[in-house]
Amino acid sequence: MVEETNTEPKIMPRGVIPERAASGRNMIAVASGKGGVGKTWFSITLSQALAGYKQRVLLFDGDLGLANVDIQLGLMVEHDLGDVISGEKTLNQVITHSDKGRFDVIAGRSGSAGLSSMPIGRLQILGEDLNLVSTNYDKVILDMGAGVEKPIRILSSLAQKIIVLCTDEPTSLTDAYAYIKIMTMQYPKQEIFIVVNQANTEREGQRTYDTLSKACKTFLHIDPPLLGIIRRDARIRDAIRNQLPLISRYPTSEAAEDVIKIARRLLRML
């Protein structure tokens, strides 16, 4: 389990990009294995929390089938990732700034199958372009689609750190384990962390993590650390309904505090 310390996080000055950014070390993939666990909401809230620490953040919506980062943020985007896949635009040309979240966004396109059907060669080129764009940012959050299909695995592998989001639902745990298993086998150098979402209490969240951790230790011989537990919070739904980031609308809510704590732990790792 990730230990909390009293040391303040080492914050990079805004606009100062570490040299290691080009190797993907400033990229953090958020995956789940299963949909409906709050992955996009978490990616948005984590991006805003990191921006609050004066980090220059880019949020990449890699879930084309159910892309909704722009919807949750109330963004009216003129161009999105679909335009990049079709060859009409470059990644730099589809970046949109979210004033509400204080970070940049590359929006996906709902209902598009472009990413899943993209040839591997073009997908790798997209990854190289994203790696290049990432040098302009302190942190790049990759909001991955649910599942373990090859495009998701390839894009996830760009990030040195992968956060697997899960809940206490049996299918969520099973699919999270499947994702961890496949990524560990194919990309053993990736650092995988667990975040438990929608926990009624921290104690219940710890039990959920322990269940997943036990399976990983028993069958995969690895033990992904617990990065944080996010408590169930009714104000999340209200924030999404009003197309506002949670930290903006309810900065002292339990879920907001939990994600801010996760952001602080991530910064201490660098």
Secondary structure, 3 states (H helix, E strand, C coil): CCCCCCCCCCCCCCCCCCHHHHHCCCEEEEECCCCCCCHHHHHHHHHHHHHHCCCCEEEEEECCCCCCHHHHHCCCCCCCHHHHHCCCCCHHHHEEEECCCCEEEECCCCCCCHHHHCCHHHHHHHHHHHHHHHHHCCEEEEEECCCCCHHHHHHHCCCCEEEEEECCCHHHHHHHHHHHHHHHHHCCCCEEEEEEEEECCHHHHHHHHHHHHHHHHHHHCCCCCEEEEEECCCHHHHHHHCCCCHHHHCCCCHHHHHHHHHHHHHHHCC
